[in-house]
């Protein structure tokens, strides 16, 4: 019960650290409530990531103090700018999210949809502190533990966790900065709570706000998008269990809200009529245009400042999320420029400026660390095309995806056919092409900025598909009959509505068995055919041995073993804390010497190397999560180098004892 309370505390603290400063800054700059709420996660990531970068230079340890300190500075600057007339313009994200009584019990339905996504994960997780069985989880657990030890969450320093000599390397750490603001809670619980909070809330709320900005005349659009975002396969929450690409998925969860804010600001800055917002749930006709407006440079400056801070936040969560945001903004603004090509030719400068960084990264060595990435799941082109067309994307494919595809496919056709939302359909095609490129590992390399990974591109494709559900439902709604004299269609009878609700619930519930099985693959204690970093007997043995162990000494073990997790679980120092270590010459020398400790290498030499490296324990495995010729050298060490602390059917922990060694 205590762990559950700690998990809830972690969720609440992370959400507060995200939404309070992230909302306050655009609000102080004159932004509307909905616009500030939409862009809050991206802005908060920018604040946390920047404050974490600055704090070491000021000699300040990472905590709420620098995070809130920078937020207060930015709020103060925003207030000053407002006094000078620099304020965010009026936008489509004003007023209420939905008119009253648009959908009966709307919050209850959205909560149930979110529960459908979360509960199967919780059932398979068993405990709030369960460690997800994915390589990336080990990195993020160790990164959070390293932040607690060093007091720095800078993106310039966090990467040092992958170096045995503490060499600092750049790694986008805005997520780690936000998560590490939770004090005193065990690291595994903090990680799980932070991901649950930041993968679900910004994604669902941001999708609702994006639908509000794209379809302001459709009163129920936010509700439909929120439901779709909560249950759609390939949501960030699914990606967490699927692959645990945490900074990526948290960034993509913040993307819908950031895109909604950009769209609203773009519409507000364009000279001409500004659409008003429907005030009644019964209104379905196009919004009435207000008087023409001609924004000046001050609103444009304010919009550029807040959009720049949000872009910085997305980049500090993960650069390829910022690249996707730029790509989608390019499509959005290019659609407007094309429509206004005869009257405002200078509008083309905006999509060109947005596209330029994407092209520079794709065509120059600036993104060499990403473009040189090899790997990923390759499938035949017909299989990849089927995944896209049927909504069976690589992250948690399930029958529910095909049902949702029947809703968004008509929406895609409608938006491409006509209307101001045509850019959404074009954006969907662009991302679908990137997905296809990554799935077949195309020589064109269009998806290299996203690691050629279908899983990463599944999330923005799911975001756009959810958005297209709104016009898709409008197309299906035409089956109700022709418009009457007031432009309305006949309202379905109560039995028909009840039947539709039952069918929708049955369709959503049909995904539960698949969700349970998908979650079990990486959360259950055992799953046939899939290896495990950690086994229950090993966890129990470590917990029993931990009070007697010297935490200042390092455990030498393969990073593909459960021993590496003890760094985050028990605070035990380990020599290789993450999978994907950057090995130095002395690391290899130590491993080779250890493997020859059965007589091939003098015992004194082995002990000297262990002592110099600060190693006090050696952990060996008979059953490995992944075999590595380099790290398997640990398993060849002679057990006579020390005394056995514990031993299971598949592993052994040895306390090194070099006294009297010659």
C-alpha positions in Angstrom: 0.0 0.0 0.0 2.9 2.3 0.8 4.3 1.8 -2.7 1.0 2.7 -4.3 0.9 5.9 -2.3 4.4 6.7 -3.4 3.5 6.1 -7.0 0.5 8.4 -6.8 2.7 11.0 -5.1 5.2 10.7 -8.0 2.5 11.2 -10.5 1.1 14.2 -8.8 4.4 15.9 -8.3 5.6 15.3 -11.9 2.3 16.7 -13.2 2.5 19.7 -10.9 6.1 20.3 -11.9 5.0 20.2 -15.6 1.7 22.0 -15.7 2.2 24.7 -13.1 5.2 26.5 -14.6 4.4 25.3 -18.1 0.9 27.0 -17.8 2.1 30.1 -16.0 4.6 31.4 -18.6 2.3 31.5 -21.6 -0.6 32.7 -19.4 1.6 35.6 -18.1 2.3 36.5 -21.7 -1.4 36.9 -22.4 -2.2 33.4 -23.7 -5.7 32.0 -23.3 -6.3 29.3 -20.7 -6.7 26.5 -23.3 -3.7 27.7 -25.3 -1.5 27.8 -22.1 -2.8 24.4 -21.1 -2.0 22.9 -24.6 1.6 24.1 -24.7 2.4 23.7 -21.0 4.2 20.3 -21.2 6.5 21.4 -24.0 7.2 24.7 -22.2 7.8 23.0 -18.9 10.3 20.6 -20.6 12.1 23.7 -22.0 12.2 25.2 -18.5 13.4 22.1 -16.8 16.0 21.2 -19.5 17.4 24.7 -19.6 17.5 25.1 -15.8 19.3 21.8 -15.5 21.9 23.0 -18.0 22.4 26.3 -16.1 22.4 24.9 -12.5 25.9 23.4 -12.6 27.5 26.6 -13.7 25.8 28.4 -10.8 27.0 25.7 -8.4 23.4 24.7 -7.6 22.3 21.1 -7.2 19.3 20.0 -9.2 16.0 20.3 -7.4 12.8 22.2 -7.5 14.7 25.4 -6.7 16.4 26.0 -10.1 13.3 24.7 -11.9 10.9 27.0 -10.3 13.5 29.8 -10.2 13.8 29.9 -13.9 10.0 29.6 -14.3 9.6 32.7 -12.1 12.2 34.6 -14.1 10.3 33.8 -17.3 7.0 34.7 -15.8 8.5 38.0 -14.7 9.8 38.7 -18.2 6.4 37.8 -19.7 4.7 40.3 -17.4 7.2 43.0 -18.5 6.6 42.2 -22.2 2.9 42.4 -21.7 3.3 45.9 -20.3 5.2 46.8 -23.4 2.4 45.5 -25.6 4.1 42.2 -26.5 1.5 39.6 -25.8 0.1 36.4 -27.3 -2.7 37.1 -29.8 -6.3 35.9 -29.5 -6.5 32.4 -30.8 -8.9 29.6 -31.7 -8.1 28.1 -28.3 -10.3 30.5 -26.3 -13.3 30.0 -24.2 -14.4 26.5 -23.1 -13.0 23.2 -24.3 -16.6 22.1 -25.2 -20.0 23.8 -24.8 -21.9 22.6 -21.7 -23.8 19.3 -22.1 -22.2 18.5 -25.4 -21.7 14.9 -24.3 -23.4 13.4 -21.3 -20.9 12.4 -18.6 -17.9 13.2 -20.9 -15.3 13.2 -18.1 -16.5 9.7 -17.0 -16.2 8.3 -20.5 -12.7 9.7 -20.9 -11.7 8.3 -17.5 -12.9 4.9 -18.5 -11.0 5.0 -21.8 -7.8 6.0 -19.9 -8.5 3.1 -17.5 -8.8 0.7 -20.4 -5.2 1.7 -21.4 -3.7 1.7 -17.9 -5.4 -1.1 -16.0 -4.0 -4.0 -18.1 -0.5 -2.6 -17.6 -1.1 -2.3 -13.8 -2.4 -5.9 -13.7 0.7 -7.3 -15.3 3.1 -4.9 -13.4 1.9 -6.4 -10.0 3.8 -3.7 -8.0 4.4 0.0 -8.5 8.2 -0.6 -8.4 8.4 -3.3 -11.1 11.3 -2.9 -13.5 10.3 -3.1 -17.1 12.2 -5.8 -19.0 13.7 -3.6 -21.8 17.2 -2.3 -22.4 16.2 1.3 -22.4 14.6 1.0 -19.0 18.0 0.1 -17.5 19.5 3.3 -19.0 16.8 5.6 -17.6 16.8 4.0 -14.2 20.5 4.4 -14.0 20.3 8.0 -15.3 17.9 8.9 -12.5 20.1 7.3 -9.9 23.1 9.2 -11.3 21.3 12.5 -11.0 20.5 11.8 -7.4 24.2 11.0 -6.7 25.7 13.9 -8.7 23.0 16.5 -8.2 23.1 17.4 -11.9 20.4 16.7 -14.5 22.1 18.6 -17.3 21.8 17.2 -20.8 25.6 17.7 -21.1 26.3 15.4 -18.1 23.6 12.7 -17.8 25.3 10.6 -20.6 28.2 10.0 -18.3 26.3 7.1 -16.9 27.4 5.1 -19.9 31.1 5.7 -19.3 33.2 3.9 -16.6 35.5 6.9 -16.3 32.6 9.4 -16.0 33.2 11.1 -19.3 30.3 13.5 -20.0 28.4 13.0 -23.2 25.3 14.9 -24.4 22.0 13.2 -24.0 18.5 14.9 -24.0 17.6 14.9 -20.4 14.5 17.1 -20.0 12.4 14.1 -19.0 15.0 13.0 -16.4 15.1 16.5 -15.1 11.4 16.5 -14.5 11.2 13.0 -13.1 14.1 13.6 -10.7 12.3 16.4 -9.0 10.5 13.8 -7.0 12.5 13.4 -3.7 12.8 10.4 -1.4 10.8 7.9 -3.6 12.6 4.7 -4.8 13.9 5.3 -8.4 11.9 2.5 -10.0 8.6 3.9 -8.6 9.7 7.5 -9.7 10.4 6.3 -13.2 7.1 4.4 -13.5 5.1 7.3 -12.0 6.7 9.9 -14.2 6.2 7.9 -17.4 2.5 7.2 -16.5 1.9 10.9 -15.9 3.7 12.3 -18.9 2.8 9.6 -21.4 -0.9 9.7 -20.7 -2.1 13.2 -19.6 -0.5 15.4 -22.2 -1.3 12.9 -24.9 -5.0 12.7 -24.2 -5.5 16.4 -23.2 -3.3 17.6 -26.0 -5.2 15.5 -28.6 -8.5 17.0 -27.3 -7.1 20.5 -27.6 -5.7 19.8 -31.1 -9.1 18.6 -32.3 -10.6 21.8 -30.8 -8.1 24.0 -32.8 -8.5 22.1 -36.0 -12.3 21.6 -35.9 -13.6 24.6 -33.8 -17.1 24.3 -35.4 -17.5 20.7 -34.2 -18.6 20.9 -30.5 -17.9 17.3 -29.7 -14.5 17.1 -31.5 -12.4 17.3 -28.3 -14.3 14.5 -26.7 -13.9 12.2 -29.7 -10.2 12.9 -30.0 -9.7 12.4 -26.2 -11.4 9.0 -26.3 -9.5 8.0 -29.5 -6.1 9.1 -28.0 -6.7 7.1 -24.8 -7.5 3.8 -26.5 -5.6 4.0 -29.9 -2.9 1.3 -30.3 0.6 2.8 -30.7 -0.1 5.5 -28.1 3.0 6.7 -26.0 1.8 4.5 -23.1 1.9 1.5 -25.4 5.4 2.4 -26.7 6.6 2.6 -23.1 5.9 -1.1 -22.5 6.7 -2.1 -26.1 10.2 -0.6 -26.2 10.7 1.9 -23.4 12.0 4.7 -25.6 11.0 7.0 -22.8 12.3 10.5 -23.8 10.9 9.8 -27.3 7.4 8.8 -26.1 7.2 11.6 -23.6 8.1 14.1 -26.3 5.5 12.7 -28.7 2.9 12.8 -25.9 3.5 16.5 -25.6 3.4 17.0 -29.4 -0.4 17.2 -29.9 -0.8 20.1 -27.4 2.2 21.9 -28.8 0.9 21.5 -32.4 -2.6 22.8 -31.2 -1.0 25.9 -29.8 1.1 26.5 -33.0 -2.0 26.1 -35.1 -4.0 28.5 -33.0 -1.3 31.1 -33.0 -0.7 30.8 -36.7 -4.4 31.3 -37.4 -4.5 34.3 -35.1 -1.4 35.9 -36.7 -2.8 35.7 -40.2 -4.3 38.9 -41.4 -8.0 38.6 -42.1 -11.1 37.3 -40.3 -10.7 35.2 -37.1 -13.3 32.4 -36.6 -15.4 32.5 -33.5 -16.1 29.5 -31.4 -19.5 27.7 -31.2 -21.3 28.5 -28.0 -23.9 25.7 -28.1 -23.6 21.9 -28.3 -26.3 21.9 -31.0 -24.4 24.1 -33.4 -22.8 22.2 -36.3 -22.7 24.8 -39.0 -19.5 26.6 -39.9 -18.4 29.3 -37.4 -19.2 32.9 -38.1 -16.3 35.1 -39.1 -15.5 38.1 -36.9 -14.2 41.4 -38.0 -10.9 41.4 -40.0 -7.8 41.8 -37.9 -4.3 42.8 -38.8 -1.9 41.6 -36.1 1.3 43.6 -35.6 4.8 42.6 -34.9 4.3 42.5 -31.1 1.9 39.5 -31.1 4.2 37.8 -33.6 7.2 38.3 -31.4 5.3 36.9 -28.4 4.1 33.9 -30.4 7.6 33.3 -31.7 9.0 33.4 -28.2 6.6 30.9 -26.7 6.8 28.6 -29.7 10.6 28.7 -29.5 10.5 27.8 -25.8 8.2 24.9 -26.6 10.4 23.7 -29.5 13.4 23.9 -27.2 11.5 21.7 -24.7 10.6 19.1 -27.3 14.2 19.1 -28.5 15.5 18.6 -24.9 13.0 15.7 -24.5 14.2 14.2 -27.7 15.5 16.0 -30.9 13.6 13.8 -33.3 10.3 15.0 -31.7 11.3 18.6 -32.4 12.1 17.5 -36.0 8.7 16.0 -36.3 7.1 19.2 -34.9 9.0 21.2 -37.5 7.9 18.9 -40.3 4.3 19.1 -39.3 4.5 22.8 -38.9 6.0 23.0 -42.4 3.0 21.1 -43.8 0.6 23.3 -41.9 2.0 26.6 -42.9 2.7 25.5 -46.5 -1.0 24.6 -46.9 -1.9 28.2 -45.9 0.8 29.7 -48.1 -0.5 27.7 -51.0 -4.0 28.8 -50.4 -2.9 32.5 -50.1 -0.3 32.3 -52.8 -1.8 35.1 -54.9 -2.3 37.6 -52.1 0.5 36.9 -49.6 3.5 35.4 -51.3 5.8 36.2 -48.3 3.9 33.5 -46.3 6.1 30.9 -48.1 9.0 32.1 -46.0 7.5 30.5 -42.9 7.4 26.8 -44.2 10.8 27.3 -45.8 12.3 28.4 -42.5 10.6 25.5 -40.7 11.8 23.0 -43.3 15.4 24.3 -43.3 16.5 22.7 -40.0 15.0 19.4 -41.1 16.9 19.4 -44.4 20.1 20.4 -42.7 19.9 17.5 -40.3 19.0 15.1 -43.0 21.5 16.1 -45.6 24.6 17.1 -43.4 26.7 15.3 -40.8 24.9 17.3 -38.0 22.7 14.3 -37.2 25.4 11.7 -37.8 24.7 9.9 -34.4 21.1 9.2 -35.7 21.6 8.9 -39.4 24.4 6.3 -38.9 22.0 4.1 -36.8 21.6 0.6 -38.1 18.9 -1.8 -37.0 15.2 -2.0 -36.5 12.5 -4.4 -37.6 12.4 -4.8 -41.4 9.3 -6.2 -43.1 8.2 -6.7 -46.7 6.6 -3.7 -48.4 3.1 -5.3 -48.6 3.2 -6.1 -44.9 4.3 -2.5 -44.1 1.5 -1.1 -46.3 -1.0 -3.3 -44.6 0.1 -2.0 -41.2 -0.6 1.5 -42.3 -3.9 0.9 -44.2 -5.4 -1.3 -41.5 -4.2 0.6 -38.4 -2.1 -2.4 -37.3 1.0 -0.4 -36.5 4.1 -2.1 -35.1 3.4 -0.9 -31.5 0.8 -3.2 -30.0 -1.2 -4.1 -33.2 -4.7 -5.2 -32.2 -8.1 -5.6 -33.8 -9.2 -2.3 -32.2 -6.8 -0.5 -34.6 -8.8 -1.9 -37.6 -12.1 -0.6 -36.0 -10.6 2.8 -35.5 -9.3 2.7 -39.1 -12.9 2.4 -40.3 -13.5 5.7 -38.5 -10.4 7.7 -39.6 -10.2 6.5 -43.2 -13.4 8.4 -44.2 -12.0 11.4 -42.3 -8.8 11.2 -44.3 -10.6 11.2 -47.6 -12.9 14.1 -46.5 -10.0 16.3 -45.3 -8.1 15.7 -48.5 -11.1 16.4 -50.6 -12.0 19.9 -49.2 -11.8 22.2 -46.2 -9.3 24.1 -44.2 -8.1 20.9 -42.4 -6.6 19.5 -45.7 -3.2 19.9 -44.2 -4.0 17.2 -41.6 -4.6 14.7 -44.4 -1.4 15.8 -46.2 0.5 15.5 -42.9 -0.9 12.0 -42.4 0.4 11.0 -45.8 3.9 12.4 -45.1 4.2 10.5 -41.8 2.8 7.4 -43.4 5.5 7.6 -46.1 8.2 7.9 -43.4 6.7 4.9 -41.6 6.8 2.9 -44.8 10.4 3.9 -45.4 11.4 2.8 -42.0 9.5 -0.5 -42.2 11.1 -1.7 -45.4 14.5 -0.1 -44.5 14.4 1.9 -47.7 17.6 3.0 -49.4 16.1 6.5 -49.6 16.7 6.8 -45.9 13.7 9.2 -45.4 13.2 8.0 -41.8 16.9 8.1 -40.6 16.2 11.1 -38.3 13.8 8.7 -36.4 16.3 5.8 -36.2 14.5 4.1 -39.0 12.1 3.0 -36.3 8.5 2.2 -37.0 7.8 2.4 -33.3 8.8 6.0 -33.0 6.9 7.0 -36.2 3.8 5.0 -35.0 3.1 7.7 -32.4 2.7 10.8 -34.6 0.9 8.6 -37.2 -1.5 7.5 -34.4 -1.9 11.2 -33.3 -3.0 12.3 -36.8 -5.3 9.2 -37.2 -7.0 10.1 -33.9 -7.6 13.6 -35.2 -9.1 12.3 -38.5 -11.7 10.3 -36.4 -13.6 13.6 -36.1 -14.3 14.1 -39.8 -14.7 10.4 -40.1 -17.5 10.4 -37.7 -19.1 13.3 -39.5 -19.1 11.2 -42.7 -20.7 8.2 -41.0 -23.2 10.6 -39.4 -24.6 11.4 -42.8 -26.3 8.0 -42.7 -28.8 9.7 -40.3 -30.5 11.3 -43.3 -30.5 14.6 -45.1 -30.2 18.1 -43.5 -33.4 19.8 -42.5 -34.3 23.5 -43.0 -32.0 24.4 -40.0 -29.1 22.5 -41.4 -29.4 19.7 -38.9 -29.8 15.9 -39.4 -32.4 13.8 -37.6 -31.3 12.9 -34.1 -31.0 9.1 -33.6 -33.6 7.5 -31.3 -32.6 6.4 -27.8 -32.5 2.7 -28.7 -30.1 3.4 -31.6 -27.9 5.5 -29.3 -27.9 2.8 -26.7 -27.0 0.2 -29.3 -24.1 2.4 -30.6 -22.8 2.9 -27.1 -22.9 -0.9 -26.4 -21.0 -1.6 -29.7 -18.4 1.0 -28.9 -17.9 -0.4 -25.4 -17.6 -4.0 -26.9 -15.1 -2.8 -29.5 -12.9 -1.1 -26.9 -13.2 -4.0 -24.4 -12.1 -6.4 -27.2 -8.6 -5.0 -26.9 -8.2 -6.0 -23.2 -6.9 -9.6 -23.8 -4.3 -8.2 -26.3 -3.3 -5.4 -24.0 -2.8 -7.9 -21.1 -0.7 -10.2 -23.3 1.4 -7.3 -24.7 2.0 -6.0 -21.2 2.9 -9.4 -19.9 5.7 -9.7 -22.5 7.8 -7.1 -20.6 6.2 -6.9 -17.2 5.3 -10.4 -16.0 7.8 -12.3 -13.9 8.0 -14.9 -16.7 7.0 -15.0 -20.3 7.6 -18.0 -22.6 10.3 -17.3 -25.2 11.4 -13.9 -23.8 14.5 -13.5 -21.5 14.5 -11.5 -18.3 17.0 -9.2 -16.7 15.6 -10.0 -13.4 14.1 -13.2 -11.9 12.2 -13.4 -8.7 14.7 -15.6 -6.8 17.5 -13.2 -7.9 15.6 -10.2 -6.6 15.0 -11.9 -3.2 18.6 -12.9 -2.9 19.8 -9.3 -3.6 17.3 -7.9 -1.1 18.6 -10.3 1.6 22.3 -9.6 0.8 22.0 -5.8 0.4 22.2 -4.8 4.1 25.5 -6.7 4.4 27.1 -5.3 1.2 29.6 -2.4 0.9 27.8 0.1 -1.3 31.0 2.0 -2.0 32.4 -1.0 -3.9 31.3 -1.8 -7.4 29.7 -4.9 -8.7 31.4 -6.2 -11.9 28.8 -7.8 -14.1 27.4 -7.9 -17.6 25.1 -4.9 -18.2 22.7 -7.4 -19.7 22.3 -8.9 -16.3 20.1 -8.1 -13.3 23.1 -6.9 -11.3 23.2 -3.6 -13.2 19.7 -2.8 -12.0 20.9 -2.9 -8.4 22.4 0.5 -9.0 18.9 2.0 -9.1 17.0 -0.5 -6.9 19.4 -0.7 -4.0 21.9 2.1 -4.7 24.7 -0.4 -5.1 27.6 0.8 -7.2 28.1 -1.2 -10.4 30.9 -1.1 -12.9 28.7 -1.3 -16.0 25.4 0.5 -15.1 23.7 0.5 -18.5 23.5 -1.6 -21.7 25.5 0.2 -24.3 28.6 1.1 -22.3 31.4 3.0 -23.9 34.3 0.7 -23.0 37.8 2.0 -22.3 41.0 0.1 -22.8 41.3 -0.5 -19.0 37.8 -2.0 -19.0 38.7 -4.6 -21.6 42.0 -5.3 -19.8 40.0 -5.9 -16.6 37.5 -8.3 -18.3 40.3 -10.3 -20.1 42.2 -10.6 -16.9 39.2 -11.7 -15.0 38.4 -14.4 -17.5 42.0 -15.7 -17.1 41.8 -15.8 -13.3 41.7 -19.6 -13.3 45.5 -19.7 -13.8 46.1 -18.0 -17.1 46.6 -14.6 -15.5 48.4 -14.3 -12.1 46.0 -13.9 -9.2 47.9 -10.8 -8.0 47.5 -9.1 -11.3 43.8 -9.8 -11.3 43.4 -8.5 -7.7 45.4 -5.3 -8.5 43.1 -4.6 -11.5 40.0 -5.2 -9.4 41.3 -3.0 -6.6 42.2 -0.1 -9.0 38.7 -0.3 -10.6 37.0 -0.2 -7.2 35.4 -3.6 -7.8 34.4 -5.5 -4.6 31.9 -8.0 -6.1 31.7 -10.1 -9.2 28.3 -11.3 -10.5 28.1 -14.3 -12.9 25.2 -15.8 -14.8 24.5 -19.2 -16.4 21.4 -17.9 -18.2 21.9 -14.6 -19.9 19.4 -12.0 -21.1 21.6 -11.4 -24.1 24.9 -13.1 -24.9 27.9 -10.8 -25.5 31.3 -12.1 -26.2 32.9 -9.2 -24.3 30.7 -9.2 -21.2 30.6 -13.0 -21.1 34.2 -12.9 -19.9 32.8 -12.1 -16.4 31.1 -15.5 -16.4 34.5 -17.2 -16.9 36.1 -15.8 -13.8 37.3 -18.4 -11.2 34.9 -18.4 -8.2 38.0 -18.8 -6.0 38.7 -15.1 -6.3 36.4 -14.6 -3.3 33.6 -15.9 -1.2 30.0 -16.6 -2.5 27.5 -14.1 -1.1 24.5 -15.9 -2.7 23.8 -18.4 -5.4 20.7 -19.2 -7.4 20.0 -21.8 -10.1 21.2 -19.3 -12.7 23.5 -16.8 -11.0 26.2 -16.2 -8.4 27.4 -13.2 -6.5 31.1 -13.3 -5.3 32.6 -11.0 -2.8 36.2 -10.5 -4.0 38.8 -11.5 -1.4 42.4 -10.8 -2.4 44.0 -11.0 1.1 47.2 -13.1 0.9 47.1 -13.3 -2.9 50.5 -13.6 -4.5 
